[in-house]
């Protein structure tokens, strides 16, 4: 379990390069809507609940993550992107 602010979770999502949500879904064998739900979406018709619990508070409130697999994959993609930018510079 991990706790993160909602705004931090959204910042991570917004920092991902184009196509990352689809990549995460493909690599983790999830629907795109389920990955979007992890980042604060609410489409439970086409996506599943992803074990996040929201608690009101500063910075958008707190998000308790039961499973950090999607977050870890997103952070991996961000690291890869940073490494690519560094190598090109």
C-alpha positions in Angstrom: 0.0 0.0 0.0 1.2 3.5 -0.8 -0.3 6.9 0.0 0.1 9.8 -2.5 -1.7 13.1 -2.9 -4.3 13.2 -5.7 -2.6 16.2 -7.3 0.7 14.3 -7.4 -1.0 11.4 -9.0 -2.5 13.7 -11.6 0.9 15.4 -12.2 2.4 12.0 -12.9 -0.4 11.2 -15.4 -0.1 14.6 -17.1 3.7 14.2 -17.4 3.4 10.9 -19.3 4.2 11.0 -23.0 1.4 10.5 -25.5 0.3 6.9 -25.7 1.5 5.9 -22.2 -2.0 5.0 -20.9 -2.4 2.5 -23.8 1.1 1.2 -23.2 0.5 0.6 -19.5 -2.8 -1.1 -20.3 -1.2 -3.4 -22.9 1.8 -4.2 -20.7 -0.3 -4.9 -17.6 -3.1 -6.7 -19.5 -5.7 -4.1 -18.4 -8.3 -2.0 -20.3 -7.4 1.6 -21.0 -10.4 2.7 -19.0 -9.1 0.7 -15.9 -5.7 2.5 -16.2 -7.5 5.9 -16.5 -9.6 5.0 -13.4 -6.3 4.5 -11.5 -5.4 8.1 -12.3 -8.8 9.5 -11.1 -11.2 8.5 -13.9 -14.6 7.2 -13.1 -15.6 5.0 -16.0 -16.7 1.8 -14.3 -18.9 0.7 -17.2 -15.9 0.0 -19.4 -13.1 -0.1 -16.8 -12.7 -1.7 -13.4 -12.1 -0.3 -10.0 -8.4 -0.3 -9.2 -8.1 -0.3 -5.5 -7.7 3.4 -4.8 -9.3 5.1 -1.8 -9.7 8.8 -1.7 -9.6 10.9 1.5 -10.3 14.7 1.5 -7.5 17.0 2.4 -4.9 19.5 1.1 -3.4 19.1 -2.4 -6.4 17.4 -3.8 -6.7 15.0 -0.9 -4.9 11.7 -0.2 -5.1 8.6 -2.4 -4.3 5.2 -0.8 -3.2 2.7 -3.4 -3.8 -1.0 -2.6 -1.7 -2.0 -5.6 1.0 0.3 -7.0 1.7 -1.7 -10.2 0.2 1.0 -12.5 2.0 3.8 -10.6 5.3 1.9 -10.8 4.8 1.3 -14.6 4.1 5.1 -15.1 7.2 6.1 -13.1 9.2 3.6 -15.2 8.0 5.3 -18.4 8.9 8.7 -17.0 12.4 7.5 -16.1 12.8 6.1 -19.6 11.7 9.4 -21.1 14.1 11.4 -18.9 17.0 9.0 -19.9 16.1 9.4 -23.6 16.1 13.2 -23.2 19.4 13.2 -21.4 21.1 11.0 -24.0 19.8 13.2 -26.8 21.2 16.4 -25.1 
